[in-house]
Amino acid sequence: MTSRRDHIAEYFVRQYETHEGTAAENVDSLFSPDLVFHLTGDKTMGRDALVRLCDLLRRLRHDQATMVTQFKEEGDHVSFVLYIVGTDPVTGHEVSVSTQTEYRFDGDHVAEVWQENPEALEAAVRAAGVRP
């Protein structure tokens, strides 16, 4: 059985390094259909908005860097530092996300996501034209 840490790491490798599968397929492999992704205040986004954001982050140019470090696992919660940066080839704008992230698992899938710096994520969401 794959550990949750390995499951998360495999998702990021497929999604952003090897580009295996579509963003939707990769999101489906890790996140539950009723995902709640907490943003600032009482705003949230669901899985469809996450797929659109992942599409944006995936199409970043060759200067893209993705790092996932400092994993900690306690019960159903896994936290880590996520860093993604690169240039959007459509707009030419740099897209950058760097934040402490926490996933709450329900079985094998992530049911909730929190980030220490949701403002950075919201900037990337706006850059992708996604409305949570």
C-alpha positions as CSV (number, residue, x, y, z in Angstrom):
1,M,0.0,0.0,0.0
2,T,1.3,3.4,-0.9
3,S,1.8,5.9,1.9
4,R,-0.1,9.2,1.7
5,R,3.2,11.0,1.4
6,D,4.1,8.8,-1.6
7,H,0.6,9.3,-3.1
8,I,1.0,13.1,-2.9
9,A,4.6,13.0,-4.3
10,E,3.5,10.8,-7.2
11,Y,0.7,13.2,-8.0
12,F,3.1,16.2,-8.2
13,V,5.6,14.1,-10.4
14,R,2.9,13.1,-12.8
15,Q,1.2,16.5,-12.9
16,Y,4.2,18.8,-13.2
17,E,7.4,16.8,-14.1
18,T,6.5,13.9,-16.4
19,H,3.1,15.3,-17.6
20,E,1.5,11.9,-17.5
21,G,-2.3,12.0,-17.8
22,T,-4.4,15.1,-18.0
23,A,-4.8,17.5,-15.1
24,A,-8.3,16.2,-14.6
25,E,-7.1,12.6,-14.4
26,N,-4.3,13.5,-11.9
27,V,-6.7,15.6,-9.7
28,D,-9.2,12.7,-9.8
29,S,-6.4,10.3,-8.6
30,L,-5.8,12.3,-5.4
31,F,-8.8,14.6,-4.6
32,S,-12.3,13.5,-3.6
33,P,-15.2,14.6,-5.8
34,D,-16.5,16.8,-3.0
35,L,-13.2,18.5,-2.3
36,V,-13.3,21.7,-0.2
37,F,-10.2,23.9,-0.9
38,H,-10.1,26.7,1.6
39,L,-9.1,30.2,0.3
40,T,-9.1,33.5,2.2
41,G,-12.0,34.4,4.5
42,D,-14.9,32.0,3.9
43,K,-14.1,31.5,0.2
44,T,-13.5,28.0,-1.1
45,M,-13.1,26.3,-4.4
46,G,-14.0,22.8,-5.5
47,R,-12.4,20.2,-7.7
48,D,-13.4,21.7,-11.0
49,A,-11.7,25.0,-10.2
50,L,-8.7,23.0,-9.0
51,V,-8.5,21.3,-12.3
52,R,-8.5,24.6,-14.1
53,L,-5.8,25.9,-11.8
54,C,-3.7,22.8,-12.4
55,D,-4.1,23.2,-16.2
56,L,-2.6,26.7,-15.8
57,L,0.3,25.6,-13.6
58,R,1.0,22.7,-16.0
59,R,1.3,24.8,-19.1
60,L,4.0,27.0,-17.6
61,R,7.1,27.2,-19.7
62,H,10.4,25.4,-19.4
63,D,11.4,27.7,-16.5
64,Q,8.8,26.0,-14.2
65,A,10.0,24.6,-10.9
66,T,7.9,22.5,-8.6
67,M,9.1,21.5,-5.1
68,V,7.3,19.7,-2.3
69,T,9.3,19.5,0.9
70,Q,9.0,19.1,4.7
71,F,6.3,16.4,4.8
72,K,4.6,15.8,8.1
73,E,1.8,13.2,8.7
74,E,-0.5,13.1,11.7
75,G,-3.6,10.9,11.5
76,D,-5.6,12.0,8.5
77,H,-3.6,15.2,8.0
78,V,-0.5,15.6,5.8
79,S,1.3,18.9,5.6
80,F,4.1,20.0,3.4
81,V,5.6,23.1,1.8
82,L,4.6,23.6,-1.9
83,Y,6.5,25.9,-4.3
84,I,5.6,26.3,-7.9
85,V,7.0,29.1,-10.2
86,G,7.1,29.6,-13.9
87,T,6.0,31.8,-16.8
88,D,2.6,31.5,-18.4
89,P,3.3,31.3,-22.1
90,V,-0.1,32.8,-23.0
91,T,0.2,36.0,-20.9
92,G,4.0,36.1,-20.3
93,H,3.3,36.7,-16.6
94,E,5.2,34.9,-13.9
95,V,3.0,32.7,-11.8
96,S,4.3,31.8,-8.4
97,V,2.9,29.8,-5.4
98,S,4.8,29.1,-2.3
99,T,2.9,28.1,0.8
100,Q,2.6,25.6,3.7
101,T,-0.1,23.3,2.7
102,E,-2.3,20.8,4.7
103,Y,-4.4,18.0,3.3
104,R,-7.1,16.2,5.2
105,F,-7.6,12.7,3.9
106,D,-10.9,10.8,3.8
107,G,-9.7,7.3,3.0
108,D,-7.4,7.4,0.0
109,H,-8.5,10.9,-1.3
110,V,-7.9,14.4,-0.1
111,A,-11.2,15.9,1.2
112,E,-10.0,19.3,2.4
113,V,-7.0,21.6,1.7
114,W,-5.7,24.6,3.7
115,Q,-2.8,26.8,2.9
116,E,-0.8,29.1,5.1
117,N,-0.6,31.7,2.3
118,P,-4.0,31.5,0.5
119,E,-3.4,35.0,-1.0
120,A,-0.6,33.6,-3.2
121,L,-2.9,30.8,-4.4
122,E,-5.7,33.2,-5.1
123,A,-3.4,35.3,-7.3
124,A,-2.6,32.2,-9.3
125,V,-6.3,31.4,-9.4
126,R,-7.0,34.8,-10.8
127,A,-4.2,34.5,-13.3
128,A,-5.8,31.2,-14.5
129,G,-9.1,33.0,-15.0
130,V,-10.7,30.7,-12.4
131,R,-13.5,32.0,-10.2
132,P,-13.7,30.0,-7.0
